[in-house]
Amino acid sequence: MRPYELWIGLRYTRAKRRNHFISFITGTAIMGMVIGVAALIAVMAVMNGFDHTLRSRILSVTSDVIVQGNGMPVLDWPAAVQKLAALPGVTGAAPYVQAQSMLSNGSLVSGAVVEGIDPALENGVNRLDHDMKAGSLVALKTPWSIVLGRSLARDLGVGVGDKITLISPQGGVTPLGVTPRLRQFTVVGLFSVGIYAYDSGLAYINLGDAQRLYGMGQGVTGLRLKIKDPFAAPQFASNLQKQIGPAFYVQDWTQTHENFFKALKMEKLVMFVILSLIVAVAAFNIVATLVMVVTDKETDIAILRTIGVSPRSITAIFMIQGAVIGIFGTLLGVIGGVLLALNIPTLVPAIEQLFHVQFLSPEVYSISQLPSRLEPMDVVHVAIAALVMSWVATIYPSWRASRIDPAEALRYE
């Protein structure tokens, strides 16, 4: 591109125009681009924050990789734990027994997933001990003790030290049919991970108690593994499945919650598309601005054409002018969006305190604070999308400028 095209395009951008309405439309286009880009970056950061927070909370009660028998209990689990714990990249292994049961306290009854665990080994595969709100996970060493999710305990009306009855469907056979097993447990702890499905439907008991209660003998439902990099769990699980063969079924945490994370990914994509429309509206303002500038500069364009400037150069001049508007608006939007995303955890509480409102009530939502996690690649993608839309917006007005007939434009001058 020749220097004079760049020089004229920049001069048109910064020159004081006779038509103040054109300047107003230009300012509107820039502000629209700033608002759209900043809002898109901030919303993407919030979506990333929600995704990261939910992943962390899910991993606090689930392990990275699960190894189960195909419809059969894992019998020689102590040897299996030692063998799996020795694999490269594995930082912990623990057995578990899992079954559906009913918990009751007088007339209050609630269904739950009951897991039998070894408290000493369980701390090596999840962060449940950090989510204990009352009592302790170690107290499960006491026979016939139980740890409940806080919401589940509230539904049953119990606290630490209270007694509840566990009703197991794996009962004994009598002349009257199969009768469920009933066993009284003492509540020794309450946990809360901030996800209602876990807090209201999950309970832990001692591994030995679970084996006796559910008729597992010396077997367990499966083994949990903790690895160094949780995000490498899919590849690790695939390799492990090949090593141990079809007698066992290996599942990683992304498969366990596959639908949930697919929904989050889809929601993030939809939000990106919807908020990109704000940037598209700002790009339409660039079209309006350049059309008015072309109309205002018809005489200048005609003079340039008469002295030998080609239609392609005229197109380049106005594309440069539109690109400058897009670049300036995108740059300011990126700066504003990054600053907003980094300060959301501070700004939201300040707004809540100022206007006496609460955006995320802890009684309704599992996350009571608006999280934010800025990803550099999201900023890059937003900036590229904004620049592409602003460049596309310059094509028609620039082409229209190149089609102006010099004789017609100068007829009445």
N, C-alpha and C positions, 0 to 999 in steps of 0.2 A: 504494500500500500504506500502511495506517495505521500510525502510529508504535508503537502498543502491540504489534503483531504482531512488529515487528522487535525491540522491547525484550524481549519474552518469549522469542523464539527465541534471542537472544544470552544471556539469563540462563540458559536451560536448557543452553546450551553450556558456560558457564564455572562453573556451580554445582557444588558438591561433592555427589555422589550418594551415597545410602545403599548402593546396589549397586555394589561395587567392580568386579564383573565387567563391568558396562557401561562403566566407565571404561577397563578393560583392552581391551575390544573397540574402543572409540573410538580409543585409542592405536594399536592394531594397524591400524585402517583408515587412520589418518594416516600411519603408517610405511610401510604398503603403497603408498600413493599417492606418498610421497616416493621410495621405492626404484624404483617403476615409472617415474615421470617422469624421475628422474635417469638410470636405465639407458637409457631410450629416447633421451634427448638425447645421452648419451655415445656410444652405438652409432651414431646418425645422424652424429655428428661424425667418427667413425672411418671410416664408409662414405664420407663426403664427402672425407676425407683420402686414402683409397685411390683414389677417382675422380680427384681433382686430381693426385695423384702419377703415376698411370698415364697420364693425359692429357699431362702435362708430358714424361714419358719417351717417349711415342709421338711427340710433336711434335718431339722432339730428333732423330729420324731420318726423319721424314716432313714434308712441307711442308703448308701450309694448303690450297692449291689445286693441282691437277694439270691440265694441258692436254695432251691426246693427240690424234693423228690417228686417224680411224676406220679402223683396220686398216692404215694407211699411216704411214711415217716422216714426221716433220716436217722438211722439207728446208731452207728458208731460216730456220733457227733464230736466227742472230744478229740479223736484223731483227725477228723475232718477240719476242726477249728485250727489245730496246730499246723496242718498242711496248708490250709488257705492263708493263714496269717504269715506264713513264710514266703508267699509269692511276692515278687517285686512289685512295689507300688501299693501294697496293702498295709494299712496302719492298724487295723483292728478287725477282729472277727468274734461273733457272739451267736449262740443258739437262741431260738425262740419257739414258743408254741402259740398258735393263734386259733381262736374259736369264737363263735357267736354265742352270747349268753344273755340272760335277763338279770338285772340287778333290781332289788326291791328294798324298800324301807317302809314297812307298814303298808299303807295303801298306795304309796308312790312306787311306780315301776317304770323302768326304762331299759331299752335294749342297748347293747354295747358290744364292741369288739374287745375281747379280753385277750391280752398277750401275756404269756409266761416268759419271764426273762431272768437272766443271771445278773444281778445288779453290778457285780464286780467287772463282768465283761461288757455289759451294755454301755457303760460310759465310754468305751473305746470305739463305738460305732455310731453314736449320735450325741446330740447336745441336750438331751432331756433333763439332765441334772441342773442345767443353767435355767431351765424354764419352771423349776419347782417354785411354787408360790407359798406353800406351807408344807411342813414335814420334810422328808428326804427320801430319795430313791433307795439309799442304802438300807433304810428301815424294812425293805421287802425281804431281807434275810430272816426276819421273824416269821415263823410259820403262820399261814392263813392271814396274811396281811395284804392290803390292796392300795394302790395309788390311782386316784381318779382325776379325770379332767375337771377343771373348775366349774364349767357349765354343767357337766354331768352331776357333780356333787350338789350343785344348786338345785337341779331338777329333782334330785332325791332328798333334798333337805338334810344333808349330812355334812360333817366337817371332820377334821383330824380327831381321832379317838372314838368316833361313833362306829356302830356296828351296822353292817348291811348284809343281805342274803343274796348269794349268787346262785342262780338257777341254771344248771347245765342241761342241755337237751340230750347229752350222751348219758342216759340213765341205765338202770338195771331192768332186766326182764322179770316180770312177775306174772302170776295167773291173770291179773287184770290188764296185762299189757306192759309196754315200756313206760317206766316212771322216771321223771327227770331227777337228777341229783341236786340236792340243796346243801349249801354249805355257808356258814356264817364267816364273814371276814371283818377285820378291823381296818378302818381307814387310817393309813399312816402318812399320807401325803396328797397334795393337790398340785397339779401342774396346769399351765396355760401357755400355749404357743401362739395364740392370737388368731387361730383359724377355727371357726365354730365347729366344723365337721369333726375335728380332732378333740377339741375341748369338751364336746357334748356326747361323744360316742366312743371314747377310748379309755381303757382301764388296764393297769398292769398288776400282775401277781407274780409270786415267786415261781421259778421254772419247775421245781420239784412239785409244788402244789398243783400247777397246771397239768403236769404229766399224770398225776394221780387222779385229778378231777375229770380229765377228759379221756382217760384210759389209753394214754400214749405209751405206757410202759417206760422204757429207757430211751424212747425215740423223741424226736422234735419235729416240728413242722418244717423248719429250714434253718439256714444260717445267714446272718447279716454280715456284710463286709463294708469297711470304711477304707477308701483309697485316698491317695495324696491329692489328686485333682478330681473333684466331683464331676467336672464338665467332660472328663475323659471316660466317664462311666460307660457310655454306650460301646466304645471301642474295647474297653476292658472286658465288659460282659460278653461281647461277641467272641473274643479270644478265649475267655475262660470256658465258654460253652463248647468250643471245639476241643479243648483239652480234656474236659471231664466226660464228654460223650452224652448220649441221649438218655441215660439213666437219671439225669438231673436236669432241672429247668432253671436257667439263669435269667434274671430280669434286673434291669437297672432302674434308677429312680425316674428317668424321663419316660420310661414305658409305663411305670406304675401310675403316673399322673399325666399321661400323654394327652388326653382330651383337654385337661385344664390348661396346659401350656400351649396347646394349639389354639385355644380360645383367646389366650392372652396375646399370642402372636398375631392372630387375625384382628383383634381389637386395635392393636398398635398400627397395623397396616391401614385399617379403615380410618383411624384418626389422622394418619398422615395424609391420606387422600382427601379427606374432608377439609382439613385445614390448609391444604395446598390450594384450595379454591380461593382462599383469601389472597394468596399471592397472585393467582390468576386474575382476580378482579383488579389488583394493582397493575398488572401487566396491561389490561384493557385501558387503564388510565394513561399508560404510556402511548398506546395507539391514538387516543384522543388528543394527547399533547402534541404528538408529532404531526398529526393531520392538521391541527391548527397552526403549528409552526410552518408547515409547508405552504399553507394558504397565505400566511403572513409574509413569507419569504419568496413568493412567486417572482417578484421583480429581480431579486438577487439571483435566483436560479436561472432566470432567462439571460441575465448578463453573463453569468458563468458559462452558460451553454454557447453564447455568441462568441466568447473568446476561446472556445475550443475544448471546454471541459466535457468529458464524455458522460453519457447517462449512467454508466457504471460508477463513475466517480461521484456523481450526485447522490446515487444510492448509498455509497460508502459514507458520505458526509452525514447524512441523517441517521444512518445506522450507528455511527459513532456517537451521535448526540443521544439516541435512545439507550445505547449501551452504557453511557456514562450515568444516566439516570438509574438504570438497573443496578450497576455496580455500586453506586453511592448508596442506594436504598438497601441493597443486600448487605453491604459492609456494616452500615449502621444497625441493621436488623440482627446480624450475627453478634455484634458486640452487645446489643441490648438483650438478646436472647440468652447468651452465655451468662451475662451478669444476673439476669432474672433466674435462670436455672440454678445457678450456684447459691442464690440467696432465698430460694423458695422456703426452706425449713425455718428461716428467720422471718421472712415477710408474712407468711400465712398466719403464724401465731400473733404477730403484731396487728394484722387486720382483724383477726378474731377478737382481740382484746379491745381494739378501737371501736368496733361496731357491735360488740357484745353478741357475737354469733359464734357458732361452732360448725365448721363445714363437715367434719367427719366425727360423728358422735360415737364414742366407744361402745355405747349400748346397741348401736345398729351395725357399725362396721368393725371388721376385725383389725383394721389399721386406723388408729385414731389421729395420726399425724401424716401430713402430706409428704411422702418421700420424694427425693430427687436424685437422679444419677445421670450425670452428663456423659454421653459417649461421643468422643471426637468424630467418629465416622458418621454419626447422625448429623452433626453440624456440617460436615462436608457434603453429605447428600442433600441437605436442605439448601445449602448455598448453591450447589450445582443446579438443582431444580429451579431455584429463583432466577439464576443467571440465564438458563436456557429459555425460560418463559419470557423474560424481559427481552432477550435477543429475538425470539420469534415475533414478539409484538412490534418490532421495528421493521419487519419485512414489508408489510403492505404500505405504510406511509412512505417509506423510502422508495419503493417501486413507483408509487404515485408521483413522487417528486421528480423521478427520472423521466416520466412521461409528459411533463409540462412542455407545451409548445412555446418556444421563445417569442415568436412573432405575435402570438395571441396574448401572451403575458405583457408584452411591451406596447401593445396597440394604443392604449389610452394613457401612457406615461409621458 
